[in-house]
Amino acid sequence: VLVVESDAMDRSSMRQALKTLGYGGISDAPNHAAALEKMNDRKFTHIVFEAKKTNIPAKDFLAQVLQIDSECIAIPSSSQPNVDDVFDLLVMGAKGYLCKPFTIDTVESAILQA
């Protein structure tokens, strides 16, 4: 699982939630560009990514993720989701959505539904 989150506390919390749920091989990145670099070095089955622009717009990031690995399960996350943005990401190939602040249960639910 690759966690893409600009906020260090959220990134740490997500890593801890995933570990608690039994996921191993967790990696993280502070922005979308760093995540793409990690994807070129290693295969990830799941990516939980920030649905706002870091150094790449979220839609462009998702397009590049799916171009690198069309089978990767990409789950956007946001504290203030916009219906149009969520819909656009789902149409592009995102699998579900994770609203912040998240709990272990909401992370598990988002991954299982994806």
C-alpha positions as CSV (number, residue, x, y, z in Angstrom):
1,V,0.0,0.0,0.0
2,L,1.3,3.5,-0.9
3,V,0.0,6.4,1.2
4,V,0.2,9.8,-0.5
5,E,-0.5,12.6,2.0
6,S,1.1,16.0,2.5
7,D,0.3,16.2,6.2
8,A,2.9,14.2,8.2
9,M,0.4,13.5,11.0
10,D,-2.2,12.2,8.6
11,R,0.4,10.1,6.8
12,S,1.5,8.6,10.1
13,S,-2.0,7.9,11.2
14,M,-2.9,6.2,7.9
15,R,0.3,4.0,8.1
16,Q,-0.7,3.0,11.7
17,A,-4.3,2.2,10.7
18,L,-3.1,0.0,7.8
19,K,-0.6,-1.8,10.1
20,T,-3.4,-2.4,12.6
21,L,-5.5,-3.9,9.9
22,G,-2.7,-6.3,9.0
23,Y,-1.4,-4.7,5.9
24,G,2.4,-5.0,5.3
25,G,4.7,-3.4,2.9
26,I,3.4,0.1,3.5
27,S,5.2,3.0,1.9
28,D,4.4,6.7,1.9
29,A,5.1,9.8,0.0
30,P,4.6,13.5,0.9
31,N,3.3,14.5,-2.6
32,H,2.1,13.1,-5.9
33,A,5.4,13.4,-7.7
34,A,7.3,11.5,-5.0
35,A,4.6,8.8,-5.2
36,L,5.0,8.4,-8.9
37,E,8.8,7.9,-8.4
38,K,8.1,5.2,-5.9
39,M,5.7,3.5,-8.3
40,N,8.4,3.3,-10.9
41,D,10.6,1.5,-8.4
42,R,8.1,-0.8,-6.8
43,K,4.6,-2.3,-7.5
44,F,1.8,-1.3,-5.2
45,T,-1.6,-3.0,-5.2
46,H,-3.3,-0.1,-3.5
47,I,-2.7,3.7,-3.3
48,V,-4.6,6.0,-0.9
49,F,-3.9,9.4,-2.2
50,E,-4.7,13.0,-1.3
51,A,-7.5,14.2,-3.6
52,K,-6.2,17.8,-3.6
53,K,-3.3,19.2,-5.6
54,T,0.1,18.8,-4.0
55,N,2.6,19.3,-6.8
56,I,0.5,17.6,-9.4
57,P,-3.3,18.0,-9.8
58,A,-5.1,14.9,-8.4
59,K,-6.8,14.0,-11.7
60,D,-3.4,14.1,-13.5
61,F,-1.9,12.0,-10.7
62,L,-4.6,9.4,-11.0
63,A,-4.2,9.3,-14.8
64,Q,-0.5,8.7,-14.4
65,V,-1.0,6.0,-11.7
66,L,-3.4,4.1,-13.9
67,Q,-1.1,4.5,-16.9
68,I,1.8,2.9,-14.9
69,D,-0.4,0.1,-13.5
70,S,-4.0,-0.2,-14.7
71,E,-4.8,-2.8,-12.0
72,C,-3.7,-0.6,-9.1
73,I,-6.6,0.2,-6.7
74,A,-6.5,4.0,-6.2
75,I,-8.5,5.4,-3.4
76,P,-8.7,9.2,-3.1
77,S,-9.0,10.9,0.3
78,S,-10.1,14.4,1.4
79,S,-11.4,16.3,4.3
80,Q,-13.6,18.5,2.2
81,P,-14.7,16.4,-0.8
82,N,-16.4,18.2,-3.7
83,V,-19.1,16.1,-5.4
84,D,-17.9,17.0,-8.9
85,D,-14.3,16.2,-8.1
86,V,-15.2,12.9,-6.4
87,F,-17.4,12.0,-9.4
88,D,-14.6,12.9,-11.9
89,L,-12.1,10.7,-10.0
90,L,-14.5,7.8,-9.9
91,V,-15.2,8.1,-13.7
92,M,-11.4,8.1,-14.3
93,G,-10.9,4.8,-12.4
94,A,-10.7,5.6,-8.7
95,K,-12.2,3.0,-6.5
96,G,-14.3,4.6,-3.8
97,Y,-13.4,7.5,-1.6
98,L,-12.1,8.0,2.0
99,C,-13.2,11.1,4.0
100,K,-11.0,12.6,6.6
101,P,-10.7,12.5,9.4
102,F,-10.5,8.7,9.0
103,T,-10.8,5.9,11.6
104,I,-9.5,2.3,11.4
105,D,-13.0,1.3,10.5
106,T,-13.4,3.8,7.7
107,V,-10.0,2.9,6.2
108,E,-10.9,-0.8,6.3
109,S,-14.3,-0.1,4.7
110,A,-12.8,2.0,1.9
111,I,-10.2,-0.7,1.1
112,L,-12.7,-3.5,1.2
113,Q,-15.3,-1.7,-0.9
114,A,-12.6,-0.8,-3.4
